Structures are given as C-alpha cells and as structure tokens.
Amino acid sequence: MSADQQDARWSRLRGLCEDVLADKNLILASNRGPVEHHALPDGRTEARRGSGGVVTALNSLAQMLEFTWVASAVGEGDRRASDGSNGARIKSPIPGHKIYTRFVVTPRKVYHKYYNIFCNPLLWFLQHYMWNSPYNPNLDANVHDAWSDGYVEVNRAFANVVVEEASTSTKTPVIMVHDYHLYLAPHYIREALGNAIIHHFTHIPWPSPRYWQLLPSSILRSICRSLCSSDIIGFQTPHDVRNFLDSCEEFLPDSQIDHVERSVLVDGHRTLVRAYPISIDAEEIDRIANSPRALDYEQKLKPMCNENTIIRVDRAEPSKNVVRGFKAFGLLLSRYPDLRGRVNFLAFLVPSRTHIRQYQRYMDEIQQTIRDINATYSTDEWTPISTFMENNYTQAIAGMKLYDVMLVNSVIDGMNLVAKEGPIVNGREGVLILSETTGAYKQLHKGALTVSPSDIEGTMQAMYQALTMDPEERKRRSTDLSQNIEREDINNWLCTQLQDIGALS
C-alpha cells in the first residue's frame, strides 16, 4: 500500500470520528482494557499496553480520539492502580494514547466465577462448537451460581461504571461494548440510559440455535434480550448474523425478525444486526515485520527453512486444530517420500489457558504428535518439525515472512487474523491453506487453497498442491490475498461501524 493510500485511509477514519463522534460521549467497554498494570515488589505498578484482540483492533481509535475505556481490573496491578475503588478514572500512560481507563473492581471470588467458570470455558467452548455434547457440558449448581453470582454481577458492575461515566457529560453517549464477556451489559445500560446509542460487537462465532440449547432457556433468553437492547449488534460474518436472527426467532417468541433488513424488533425497540469482518492494521504489521528485532529473528530462522517451508502460527488450543495439521504433514511425508529432507514445518505455538484441563490435554497431544513424526522421519541432517512454544509475536511475524505454505486449518474461528497477517508480510509469494470454517474464509477463499478442518487427507493434498504449484499461480493468489486484505483493513472495519452509528444519530 502506498503512503498516499495510507494517508487517505487515516483521513477517512479521522473524518468519520469528527463527523460522528464530535458531539457524542464515546465510552468503550471490554473485559480487558488498553492498559495493564503489573504489580511490582515495592508496591508500585508498571503500566503496559494491554494484550488481546480487542485492544489491538481498537488501537487506532485510542490514538485518534479522547474517550473512556471501561475494563475489568484483571490483576493485582489493576486493583492497585484503581486504589480498589470501582471506576477510578486513569489517564493512559501509553505513548500516543488520548484515552482514560476506568477499572471495574469486583470481588475476586465473583470475578473468578464470571471468567473462569462461565466465560471460559463454558461460553467460549460453546460458541466454538467444542463441546462433546453427549458428555459435556454438565451444568451443575456451580455453573448456575457462576451465572447468577458471577456473570450477572460483573455485567451489572460494568453497566454501573458506564452509566456513571456517561453522567459526567451532557453529550449523547455512544457506548461500544465488546465480546462474549458482556452480553448482559446492554440491558442494564439501556435501563439507565434510554437515549444512549449502544453498539455491541461479538468477536467469536455465534452458533446455531440448536447448539445454544445446551444452555438453559432462561439464560438464552436473557442473553438475546439483552443484546437486543443495543441499537446495533455486530458479528464477524454473515453466517453469524443469520444464526443470531434465528436465535432471536427461537428464544424470543415476542420478537419480530426481518431477515431482509437484518433487524430484530423487541418491546418496541429495533436493533440492526450487521456483519463487520475484523481485520488488521496492515501498516503496523509491515512496520513490525521490518523492525530491527524482526529482522534479527528472520536471520536466525532462515537456516531452519528448507527448499520448501510450511509455517503455522496459533494458540495451542483445540479450536485451532493443530494436531490434524501435523497429522496431514506426517501423511504427506509418508505418501510423497521424495519430499523428505526437502520440506520443513515451523510451528509458532502460544500456550493458552493452561489452567483448563482440556487445553492441557490438547497440548500433550500436540507434543506427542510432533514426537511421533520426528521419530519416524528424522535423519542426522534433517528434522521435519521445529516448534517455538512461546508468546513471541515479533518472532512469529518474522517466521511468516519466510513461508512457502502457511496452514490455517482451525475447526472454527471468529475471524483468524493470522490468515490476514501472513499474506501481508510474506516475501516468497507463499500459498495460504485455509479451512472453510474460519471467519476469514468468505473474504480470502479465492486466493487460498481451502479445506475442511476435519479432512486430513484433503489437507495433505492441499499441502502437496501448494508445494508443487506453478509460480504464476502462486503469484496470482498471493497478489489477490494481499490486495484484498489491504482494501479491507482495520480502518475499514472501524469506518463501517462508525458510518452505521452515524446513520442512527
């Protein structure tokens, strides 16, 4: 992307911020905030930029606009920074940020129930279709307690802080609520702020009503009715939009669903339901890829590459389908012996939610599969699979510059931004293998080789096709991917939402 194009995109976003939000009071709410305070042994705290996809996605707004971000006091450092008071307003110390943070401080036991019992793993597993329904989940008294005395309480606490922040200004509040942690917040906010513009965006998939019915109907009705207190509900894909409309039809019998206009009418309030496919900041990713630290990693990784190099970058969790990807690679080496010694697989895997039993078991299975393949095919001069088990984003970006084939075969994803980062930084006209159940599929399938996530044979054949692809076709696919991603970048994601918010004013 040229400098002129980049400037034009930033100008468009800046203009929309001025047009839509200049006379509004913008308040964001998400579980994790833009700043994390880490407790130091001497009693002080150290502020660092927050982690997570929501924070990364909204960083552009944080640099462009003054607003308040309401977030959970997740750790001891956040609690210290807020002096233990619910909603203390703190100026962000991060360079470039123009924003304030207000922490929601809830009792540790309440937050534990909310996050570690209800949000993760219950909602996360359900919305990623990860439950083995004949056996799990088992909603015992602890889960019901986590709903009423954890999830409900934290959502109510969030709403209270948002309402308090809105009262500091006479401007109309625009409240952007993010993700599955805060499904109930729109209801409580609407009760107190009838004139607010409420926008809720869900970053993970929204399952079909039939799968949602693993949860009690009273919970389902509360979630759907609360979300319909919003003016706009955003999802990653049109498929998620359809599933939500179907869910309202199923769980809110008094609602009126318009599948053409994609809206829900409940209790006289009309809610628009829209798809906003999230993307990346291509300019920022390119800057990281060419930073001195990334260039140093790139030089260290090059000797580990081969005539052909396959790469994957993922959290080491069941939804990412890592084991099947390695099994497909093992099958490739078995079926095509001439590739042995000529192709390496580099896997950059971030340990994730290691306190959850299912994740621990899956990590064990990943490591055993790697050991089996390496034990079967390694020689004195060649090891098929090399892994990097650490949270090192810059190193992963450096690795993506070097792939001939990148495998993204998630079982299901809200979007999967790795599928968009790779084609932007890759310098070898590499081929993307993409599962049909990622959120990125609809945007990227024309430039990728697509597979069913459970199809080990098909994934193996896609690997072979990618490794033997004609250079002209590789170039065509690579160009198609990068142009598509640059055209629909993170600024476009933000601008589309701002335009829809502006249309409500």
C-alpha positions, -999 to 999 in steps of 0.1 A, spaced: 0 0 0 14 34 -10 19 62 15 -9 82 -2 -33 53 2 -24 50 39 -29 87 44 -63 86 27 -74 58 49 -64 76 81 -80 108 68 -113 89 62 -113 74 98 -104 108 113 -131 125 93 -157 100 105 -146 104 141 -151 141 138 -184 138 120 -200 110 140 -184 114 175 -176 151 179 -208 159 197 -210 125 214 -195 110 245 -178 78 234 -174 50 260 -159 16 252 -164 -15 274 -145 -48 273 -132 -73 298 -95 -65 291 -85 -29 287 -60 -9 268 -36 -7 297 -25 -35 321 -9 -25 354 16 -50 367 23 -51 404 59 -46 414 75 -60 446 80 -25 461 42 -18 460 43 3 428 27 -6 395 41 -6 360 17 2 331 20 -17 298 -1 -18 267 -29 -43 271 -30 -76 253 -57 -93 233 -75 -88 200 -100 -62 212 -72 -39 223 -52 -43 191 -83 -38 170 -92 -5 187 -57 9 190 -64 33 161 -93 50 179 -72 52 211 -46 72 192 -71 95 174 -98 103 199 -103 111 236 -127 87 252 -130 65 282 -125 27 282 -142 7 309 -124 -26 317 -121 -52 344 -94 -49 370 -80 -83 360 -49 -85 381 -35 -71 414 -17 -43 395 -50 -30 381 -66 -32 415 -37 -12 430 -38 14 402 -75 20 408 -69 22 446 -95 -6 449 -123 18 440 -148 9 413 -145 31 383 -114 53 392 -106 73 361 -69 70 350 -52 87 321 -35 62 298 3 65 301 9 47 268 26 70 242 1 81 216 -30 72 237 -55 100 242 -78 79 264 -88 73 300 -93 39 317 -119 32 343 -115 -2 360 -144 -23 372 -133 -37 405 -153 -68 416 -146 -92 444 -120 -118 433 -144 -147 440 -171 -130 418 -146 -124 390 -134 -160 392 -170 -173 388 -176 -149 359 -144 -155 340 -131 -190 349 -164 -208 352 -189 -191 329 -170 -171 303 -141 -196 300 -146 -223 293 -185 -225 291 -193 -197 266 -160 -199 247 -163 -237 242 -200 -235 233 -195 -207 208 -166 -226 191 -187 -258 189 -161 -275 211 -184 -294 235 -187 -332 231 -225 -329 238 -232 -365 250 -208 -359 278 -202 -321 282 -210 -295 294 -226 -306 328 -243 -276 342 -243 -283 379 -250 -259 408 -216 -243 405 -223 -232 369 -257 -218 378 -241 -200 407 -214 -187 384 -241 -173 362 -262 -155 389 -233 -145 413 -206 -141 387 -216 -133 351 -247 -113 361 -229 -94 388 -199 -84 367 -221 -73 338 -242 -52 362 -210 -37 377 -198 -28 342 -231 -11 334 -229 9 366 -195 23 357 -205 30 321 -236 49 334 -215 68 359 -191 78 332 -219 89 309 -232 111 336 -200 132 335 -211 147 302 -242 163 287 -234 148 253 -253 118 240 -234 87 250 -222 63 223 -213 30 241 -194 3 223 -195 -30 242 -172 -58 232 -175 -96 232 -190 -125 250 -179 -114 284 -205 -86 283 -237 -99 268 -259 -86 296 -244 -51 299 -266 -36 271 -297 -44 291 -285 -27 323 -271 3 304 -304 8 284 -324 7 317 -305 37 329 -297 55 296 -326 54 274 -311 79 249 -277 62 246 -265 47 213 -254 12 222 -233 -9 199 -222 -45 208 -197 -65 188 -190 -102 193 -156 -113 182 -162 -151 183 -186 -172 163 -224 -172 171 -236 -208 169 -269 -221 156 -299 -220 180 -299 -258 183 -263 -258 197 -271 -228 220 -298 -250 236 -271 -268 255 -277 -239 279 -309 -234 299 -336 -214 281 -337 -187 309 -300 -179 302 -305 -179 264 -335 -155 267 -315 -132 290 -286 -131 266 -306 -125 234 -330 -100 250 -301 -80 265 -282 -79 232 -314 -66 216 -312 -36 239 -284 -25 216 -290 -3 186 -265 -23 165 -252 -58 171 -220 -66 151 -207 -101 142 -177 -113 122 -196 -129 93 -230 -130 76 -233 -166 89 -231 -154 125 -257 -127 116 -281 -154 103 -276 -176 134 -283 -147 157 -315 -138 139 -325 -174 141 -317 -175 178 -339 -145 185 -367 -162 165 -363 -193 186 -357 -178 221 -377 -145 219 -411 -155 207 -424 -120 211 -398 -106 188 -403 -96 151 -374 -107 128 -367 -91 95 -342 -113 77 -340 -90 47 -332 -58 66 -314 -79 93 -331 -65 123 -350 -75 154 -379 -57 170 -384 -64 207 -405 -44 231 -408 -16 206 -370 -13 201 -354 -20 168 -319 -35 166 -298 -37 135 -277 -69 131 -247 -65 109 -215 -83 98 -183 -63 103 -154 -87 94 -125 -76 116 -91 -71 100 -55 -60 107 -36 -28 106 -15 -36 75 7 -6 80 15 -16 116 21 -52 107 46 -41 80 64 -19 104 68 -47 129 80 -71 101 107 -47 92 118 -37 127 154 -45 138 141 -71 162 121 -89 135 150 -87 110 172 -103 137 147 -132 142 144 -136 104 181 -142 101 180 -167 129 151 -185 113 164 -187 77 188 -216 85 158 -236 98 140 -232 65 144 -256 36 138 -258 -2 101 -256 9 89 -243 43 55 -248 58 45 -225 87 17 -222 112 11 -196 139 -15 -204 165 -26 -205 201 -21 -241 212 -58 -248 218 -83 -274 205 -102 -249 182 -70 -243 162 -69 -279 150 -31 -281 154 -30 -319 157 -48 -326 125 -25 -302 107 6 -321 119 -11 -355 110 -17 -342 75 20 -333 73 30 -367 85 8 -382 58 24 -360 32 59 -374 41 45 -409 40 27 -405 7 54 -385 -11 89 -398 1 107 -375 -23 97 -346 -1 116 -359 28 146 -337 36 133 -310 13 104 -295 33 104 -282 69 75 -274 91 80 -245 116 52 -241 142 49 -210 163 25 -220 191 15 -199 221 5 -219 252 -31 -209 260 -54 -212 291 -31 -238 306 -52 -240 337 -81 -256 317 -79 -294 317 -90 -297 280 -62 -273 269 -36 -292 289 -46 -325 273 -46 -309 238 -11 -295 244 1 -330 254 -14 -344 222 3 -318 201 37 -326 216 32 -364 212 22 -360 175 53 -339 169 75 -365 186 59 -393 166 65 -376 132 100 -365 140 109 -400 154 96 -416 122 112 -394 96 141 -375 111 176 -381 98 210 -370 111 208 -340 88 170 -332 89 142 -328 114 108 -324 98 90 -303 125 105 -275 146 84 -257 172 85 -225 191 64 -228 223 63 -192 234 43 -160 232 66 -140 209 46 -121 183 76 -105 166 93 -138 161 61 -152 146 58 -123 122 94 -129 112 85 -165 105 56 -156 84 79 -137 61 96 -170 51 68 -194 44 61 -212 11 29 -226 26 10 -213 56 -15 -236 72 -46 -221 89 -69 -251 95 -90 -240 125 -120 -261 135 -139 -228 138 -128 -192 143 -144 -158 147 -121 -145 121 -84 -157 124 -62 -127 118 -31 -148 112 -47 -157 79 -45 -120 71 -11 -112 87 7 -138 67 0 -127 32 8 -91 41 43 -98 54 53 -129 33 81 -123 8 80 -156 -11 46 -155 -27 36 -182 -3 3 -202 -6 -23 -200 22 -42 -231 31 -74 -221 48 -102 -241 65 -137 -233 53 -149 -227 89 -127 -197 97 -143 -163 97 -117 -152 72 -129 -178 46 -155 -156 30 -130 -128 23 -99 -149 14 -111 -181 -2 -105 -170 -38 -68 -166 -31 -63 -196 -8 -65 -233 -11 -94 -243 11 -100 -274 31 -125 -289 55 -109 -288 90 -115 -325 97 -102 -337 63 -67 -349 70 -64 -364 35 -76 -333 18 -53 -311 39 -24 -333 29 -33 -330 -8 -36 -292 -4 -1 -291 11 12 -311 -19 -7 -288 -44 7 -258 -27 43 -271 -27 41 -280 -64 21 -250 -76 31 -232 -107 49 -199 -99 25 -178 -119 -5 -192 -99 14 -187 -67 19 -150 -76 -17 -145 -87 -30 -160 -55 -6 -140 -33 -14 -108 -50 -51 -114 -47 -48 -121 -10 -26 -90 -1 -48 -66 -22 -80 -80 -6 -66 -76 29 -52 -41 24 -85 -30 9 -105 -43 39 -81 -34 67 -88 -24 103 -96 12 94 -122 0 70 -137 -22 99 -139 8 122 -152 32 95 -180 9 85 -192 7 121 -189 45 126 -209 51 94 -237 29 108 -236 46 142 -237 80 124 -268 69 105 -286 64 138 -279 100 150 
